């Protein structure tokens, strides 16, 4: 039992650390994407830098992909582990009377967010890799804004993005605060941390939703 507990704690810490890393990435990603609404020129400059800077491409990008894989694999492993560990089931489970819906369905919201990340990688990362390495097309620092806006023209893709970010908000609402708890943070700052994580869980997904809706309703017209 001691070995089981230790391995379980270690997995929770790994998932918490990878989750916090992804939270930082989300904030950075939201900032860059928001510039596509405020200043297309700034968005093009930042996107071109991220797309061609060697450190970003060959060090930070692999770390990000590894972080995504580790976080979701650990989440699935812990869910399976917890289910197997429950030798005695609840006599009667009363839903929200025992635990909030979000905390009871983290695996569901997580898997949906993972599926959305697959679409997001296909829309942007795969396209970028094909543009640079398969088609070997020349650098064009002005192409990113138009390509981004074009992705949100179909209503079905915009709806998927909006729904996915709503589920991401639910996932963050419980998961962000739980990351600190998994690492043993429990002191006088805990209420402030909880308030900050809940504010983050609302604001950042709303930024992404706003971006998707803005570009859908403001398409680029070609003469």
C-alpha positions, 0 to 999 in steps of 0.5 A: 500500500505504501508503494501504491500511495507513493506512485499515485502521489508521484503521478499526481505531481507529474500531472499537476506540473505538466498542467501548470506548464500548459496553463502558462502556454495557454496564457501566452497563446491567448495573448498572441491570438488576441493580437489578431483582433487588435493588430494583424501586423503584430500578430503576423510578426509574433507568429512569424517569430514563433514559426521560424525561431530555432529555439521555439521550433526545436526546443520549446515546441517538442517540450510543449507536445511532450507536456500535452502527452504527459498530462493527458496520459497521467490523467487517464492512468490516474483515472484507471488507477482510482477505479481499480482502487475502489474495492467498495463502491458507494452504496448510493451516489447522489451526484452533486450531493457528493462532489461537483459535476466538474470534479467527477467528470474531469476525464470526460472534459479532458478527453474532449479537450484532447480531441479538440487539440487534435483538430487544432494541431491539424488546423495550424501545426500540420498546415505549418509543417506542410507549408515549410517542410513538405511544400518548401514554400518561401517565407511570407511574414504577412500570411498568418492573419489571413490564414487564421481568419480563414479557419473560422469562416465555416460555422461548424469549426467555429462552433467546435472551438466555442464548445471546446473552450467552454469545456476547457473552462470547466476543466480548468475550474477544477484542475488548475486549483487542484494542481496546487493541492496535488503539490501540497500547497495549503497555506494562508494564500490558498483562498487567493490562489483558488480565486485566481485559478477560477478567474483564469478558468473563465477569462482565458477561455472567453478570450479564445471564444471571443477570437473565434467568434470575431473572426467568424463574423468578420471574414476577410473579403477578397476583391 
